[in-house]
Amino acid sequence: MEKTSVKESRIEARIPSDLKKRLARAAALQGRTLSDFVVSAAAEAARRTIEEETLLRLCEEDSRALALDLCAPEREPSPRLRVAAARYDAAKQPE
């Protein structure tokens, strides 16, 4: 079942006419209105951007240190691993 949402906000943008024509053509190819096409594309771009920024990225040195710590469970976590774990826990907290 599809969620219904109240549309109460509006955005406006001035764009070159050739871009508007391309967007309208793409929307027509998908059988959508221009507004629906633009909103969907913007929502997807926003989702991807947020997802990319919330991914945990490790440099090669940190990746190796993590792998060594994970492969040797009898060892105490290194201070760097403790800091990384704390950063990870803080990042996954809801805003």
C-alpha positions as CSV (number, residue, x, y, z in Angstrom):
1,M,0.0,0.0,0.0
2,E,1.4,3.4,-1.0
3,K,1.8,6.1,1.6
4,T,-0.1,9.4,1.0
5,S,1.8,12.5,1.9
6,V,0.5,16.0,2.1
7,K,2.4,18.3,-0.2
8,E,2.9,21.5,1.7
9,S,6.3,22.7,0.6
10,R,7.4,24.1,-2.7
11,I,10.8,24.7,-4.4
12,E,11.5,26.7,-7.5
13,A,14.5,26.8,-9.7
14,R,15.5,28.7,-12.8
15,I,17.1,26.4,-15.4
16,P,18.3,26.7,-19.0
17,S,15.5,26.0,-21.5
18,D,17.5,23.1,-23.1
19,L,17.7,21.4,-19.7
20,K,14.0,21.8,-19.2
21,K,13.4,20.2,-22.6
22,R,15.6,17.2,-21.7
23,L,13.9,16.8,-18.3
24,A,10.5,17.0,-20.0
25,R,11.5,14.4,-22.6
26,A,12.9,12.1,-19.9
27,A,9.7,12.5,-17.9
28,A,7.6,11.7,-20.9
29,L,9.6,8.6,-21.6
30,Q,8.7,7.3,-18.2
31,G,5.1,8.4,-18.4
32,R,5.5,10.9,-15.6
33,T,4.8,14.6,-15.2
34,L,7.8,16.9,-15.2
35,S,7.3,17.8,-11.5
36,D,7.1,14.1,-10.5
37,F,10.2,13.3,-12.5
38,V,12.2,16.1,-11.0
39,V,11.1,15.4,-7.4
40,S,11.8,11.7,-7.8
41,A,15.3,12.4,-9.2
42,A,16.0,14.9,-6.5
43,A,14.8,12.5,-3.8
44,E,17.0,9.7,-5.1
45,A,20.0,12.0,-5.3
46,A,19.4,13.1,-1.8
47,R,19.1,9.5,-0.6
48,R,22.4,8.5,-2.3
49,T,24.3,11.6,-1.0
50,I,23.2,11.0,2.6
51,E,24.0,7.2,2.3
52,E,27.5,8.0,0.9
53,E,28.2,10.4,3.7
54,T,27.1,8.0,6.4
55,L,29.2,5.0,5.2
56,L,32.1,4.2,7.4
57,R,35.3,4.6,5.4
58,L,38.7,3.2,6.6
59,C,42.1,3.9,5.1
60,E,44.2,0.9,4.3
61,E,46.2,1.1,7.5
62,D,43.0,1.3,9.7
63,S,41.5,-1.6,7.7
64,R,44.5,-3.8,8.5
65,A,44.5,-2.8,12.1
66,L,40.8,-3.7,12.4
67,A,41.3,-7.0,10.6
68,L,44.2,-7.9,13.0
69,D,42.1,-7.0,16.0
70,L,39.1,-9.0,14.8
71,C,41.3,-12.0,14.0
72,A,42.9,-12.0,17.5
73,P,39.9,-11.9,19.9
74,E,42.0,-12.7,22.9
75,R,43.8,-9.3,22.5
76,E,42.3,-6.2,24.0
77,P,41.1,-3.7,21.5
78,S,43.7,-1.1,20.7
79,P,43.1,2.5,21.6
80,R,42.5,3.4,18.0
81,L,39.9,0.6,17.7
82,R,38.2,1.9,20.8
83,V,38.1,5.4,19.3
84,A,36.8,4.1,16.0
85,A,34.1,2.1,17.7
86,A,33.0,5.1,19.7
87,R,32.8,7.2,16.5
88,Y,30.8,4.4,14.9
89,D,28.4,4.2,17.8
90,A,28.0,8.0,17.9
91,A,27.3,8.2,14.1
92,K,24.5,5.6,14.2
93,Q,22.6,7.4,16.9
94,P,19.3,8.9,15.5
95,E,19.3,12.7,15.1
